[in-house]
């Protein structure tokens, strides 16, 4: 056992918890009490939570129990990343500039989780505005290492067994990377599948809402509950709710898998790269070259992301610049200095690459690749490289982290499963099959 690790708590899955509550074996109030015990066991060492209000959580749970638990997530305690608005708890965006901020309404994702019966337990730590300085959350598997970011608290809370489900967001690698470092399941659905209404806007071209959990079925429950057009987010316009729970209902057959090293594979640590190569060979995943059409995807992502962050968040700089970190101020200034010609050219390149990726995947159900260069790095100043997730975020495709591998120091390594935009069901089915396969290896 790693002496720098905490003792992970036992937490049933969201689907098991909801089933127990609906059947009367448990209650929402009892699940909140148990979550409080699990959080108390390790929160001081990990620092996953920005805000917890046990009186409020208990009131929510009692209301669910009185009404008779209903919904796919009946009584399930959920953590919400602190850039996602909640009307009844502070939404502080990971910055002193928004200390005590109360939103007027829930984000669409939160409102829909409540409608599905979930208890919104509290707000989890995010890095500064989800694009700035780290806020000190620790990896439960090694307290000297980062849990990743920017959805640091959500990943750590699920990994430590504090809650069975938590929300995050991803603009470059902020869901899949921390899930890989912390050894939990996570998913970002296709761009626009879950509306970003009520979420701090960084880059409308790239922002995704995602979820962390302990099983693929829990991811399906969460995404199904949150998905579909809400009449507010332009990227969600016309999107039908996903049907991922139904997709997992049948027997999982071996998918047609590609192995994509991707345009940033050169970032891989050699020993870890070899492990993915060996896995692909054992799975029979066909190596697939993405071609030169994607060679500038990093430049395209960085240009568009920073330009849109600079535009969307400049009012914060004007209002509270001295309260922001030097890193954050520097990124906002960088974004503001990107010219319109460069921005529009690179945004057009992103659209072209999104169209081209369908051809790359035409013969496959899904593809496997690495989510990170290796294990979680030592130290808390950095949340690790986002280059292994950046391409798939840019393409707007569904991505799932499948836990089950370990690196050279015995720490978690994830396997990232990606696929065609809009084909979230095939990607999650492939990920679920891979999870079963890894467990049997």
ZILINGI-V698682 format. One record per pair of residues at least 4 apart in sequence whose ideal C-beta (glycine too) atoms are under 7 Angstrom apart, sorted by the first residue. I is the first residue (numbers start at 0). J is the second residue. Records with the same first field share a line. If there is no record, write none. Layout:
I: J  J
This chain:
0: 4
1: 140  141
3: 141  142  143
4: 139  140  141  142
5: 41  44  45  139  142  159
7: 139  159  160
8: 37  40  41  159  160  161
9: 160
10: 37  160  162  163  213
11: 15  16  163
12: 16  163  213  214  217
13: 17  72  75  163  164  212  217  220
14: 18  216  217  220
15: 19
16: 20  30  74  75  163
17: 21  71  72  73  74  75  116
18: 22
19: 24  25
20: 25  26  27  30  68  73  74
21: 68  73
25: 29  30
26: 64  74
27: 31  60  63  64  68  74  118
28: 32  57  60  61  64
29: 33
30: 34  74  76
31: 35  56  57  60  76  118
32: 36
33: 37
34: 38  76  120  161  162
35: 39  53
36: 40
37: 160  161
38: 42  48  161
41: 45  139  159
42: 46  47  48
44: 137  142
45: 136  137  139  155  159
46: 124  135  136  137
47: 123  124  136  152  155  156  159  161
48: 121  123  124  152  156
49: 81  91  122  123  124  152
50: 88  89  121  122
51: 121
52: 56  88  121
53: 57
54: 58
55: 59  87
56: 60  118  120
57: 61
58: 62
59: 63  118  119
60: 64  74  118
61: 65
62: 66
63: 68  73  74  116  118
64: 68
68: 73  74  116
69: 73  116
70: 114  115  116
71: 115  220  224
72: 112  115  116  117  220  224
73: 116
74: 116  118
75: 117  118  163  164
76: 118  120  162
77: 112  117  118  119  120  162  164  165
78: 120  121  123  153  156  162  165
79: 83  85  109  119  122  123  166
80: 123  125  150  153  166  167  168
81: 90  91  92  93  122  123  124  125
82: 92  93  125  129  168  198  199
83: 106  108  109  166  168  197  198
84: 90  102  104  105  106  109  197
85: 90  102  105  109  119  122
86: 102  103  104  105
88: 121  122
89: 99  100  101  122
90: 100  102  122
91: 97  98  100
92: 97  128  199
93: 125  126  127  128  129  134
94: 127  128  322  323
95: 322
96: 315  318  319  322  323
104: 197
105: 109  110  113  197
106: 110  196  197  198
107: 111  194  196  197  229  231
108: 112  166  193  208  225
109: 113  119
110: 114
111: 115  224  225
112: 117  119  224  225
113: 117  119
115: 224
120: 162
123: 152  153  156  165
124: 134  136  151  152
125: 129  149  150  151  152
126: 131  132  133  134  148  149  151  382
127: 131  132  134  324  327
128: 199  312  327
129: 149  168  173  199  201
130: 149  201  308  330
131: 323  324  326  327  330
132: 324  326  327
133: 148  379  380  381  382
134: 151
135: 379
136: 146  151  152  155
137: 142  146  379
138: 142  144  145  146  155  180  181  375
139: 155  158  159  181
140: 181  182  410  411
141: 375  410
143: 377
144: 375  376  377
145: 180  375  376  378  379  381  382  383
146: 151  154  155  177  180  181  375
147: 151  154  176  177  180  181  375  382  383
148: 173  177  382
149: 173  382
150: 154  167  168  173  174  177
151: 155  177  382
152: 156
153: 157  165  166  167  211
154: 158  177  178  181  183  211
155: 159  181
156: 161  162  165
157: 162  165  183  211  212  213
158: 181  182  183
163: 212  213  217
164: 210  212  217  221
165: 211
166: 208  210
167: 173  174  209  211
168: 173  174  198  206  207  208  209
169: 173  174  175  187  207  209  392
170: 201  202  205  206  304  392
171: 300  304  385  388  389  392
172: 176  385  388  389  392
174: 178  185  187  209
175: 179  185  187  370  388  398  400  415
176: 180  370  371  383  385  388
177: 181
178: 183  184  185  211  400  413
179: 370  371  400  411  412  413
180: 371  375  383  411
181: 411
182: 402  411
183: 211  213  402
184: 212  213  214  215  218  400  401  402
185: 209  210  211  400
186: 209  210  218  222  397  399  427
187: 207  209  397  398
188: 192  193  222  226  241  397  423
189: 395  396  397  420  421  423
190: 207  234  395  420
191: 234  235  238
192: 222  226  238  241  423
193: 208  222  225  226
194: 229  231  232  235
195: 206  208  232
196: 229  231  232
198: 206  208
200: 206  311
201: 206  307  308  311
202: 206  303  304  307  308
203: 307
204: 303  307  346  349
205: 303  304  392  393
207: 392
208: 225
210: 218  221  222
212: 217  218  221
213: 217
215: 219  247  427  430  431  434
216: 220  247
217: 221
218: 222  427
219: 223  243  244  247  427
220: 224  244
221: 225
222: 226  241  243
223: 240  241  242  243  244
226: 240  241
227: 238  239  240
228: 235  236  237  238
229: 235
241: 423
242: 246  424
243: 247  423  424  427
244: 248
246: 424  427  428
247: 427  428  431
251: 428  431  432  435
253: 432
254: 364  365  428  429  432
255: 362  363  364
256: 282  284  363  365  366  367  429
257: 284  285  287  363  366
258: 279  284  285  286  287  366  367
259: 287  289  366  368
260: 264  368
261: 289  368  390
262: 289  293  294  296  297  390
263: 297  386  387  389  390
266: 372  384  386  387
267: 271  272  369  372
268: 272  372  373
269: 273
270: 407
271: 275  372  373  406  412
272: 276
273: 277
274: 278  404  412
275: 279  369
276: 280
277: 281
278: 282  414
279: 284  367
284: 367
287: 359  366
289: 293  359
292: 352  355
293: 352  390
295: 299  348
296: 300  352  390  393
297: 301  386  389
298: 302  345
299: 303  345  348  349  393
300: 304  389  393
301: 305
302: 306  337  341  342  345
303: 307  342  345  346  349
304: 308
305: 309  330  333  334  337
306: 310  334  337  342
307: 311
308: 312  330  331  334
309: 313  331  333  334  335  337
310: 334
312: 316  331
313: 317  331  335
314: 318
315: 319
316: 320  323  328  331
319: 323
320: 328
323: 327  328
325: 329
326: 330
327: 331
328: 332
329: 333
330: 334
331: 335
332: 336
337: 341  342
338: 342
339: 343
340: 344
341: 345
342: 346
343: 347
344: 348
345: 349
346: 350
347: 351
348: 352
349: 353  393
350: 354
351: 355
352: 356  393  394
353: 394  395  420
355: 359
356: 360  394  396
357: 361  419
360: 366  418  419
364: 418  425  429
365: 416  417  418  425  426  429
366: 417  418
367: 414  415  416
368: 415  417
369: 387  415
370: 387  388  400  413  415
371: 383  384  387
372: 384  387
373: 406
374: 406  408  410  412
375: 383  410
376: 381  383
385: 389
388: 392
389: 393
390: 394
391: 396  398  417
394: 420
395: 420
396: 417  418  419  420
397: 417  418  423  426
398: 415  417
399: 416  426  427  430
400: 413  415
401: 413  414  416  430  433  434  437
402: 411  413
403: 434  437  438
404: 412  414  437
405: 409  410  411  412
406: 410  412
414: 433
416: 426  429  430  433
417: 426
418: 422  425  426
422: 426
423: 427
424: 428
425: 429
426: 430
427: 431
428: 432
429: 433
430: 434
431: 435
432: 436
433: 437
434: 438
435: 439
436: 440
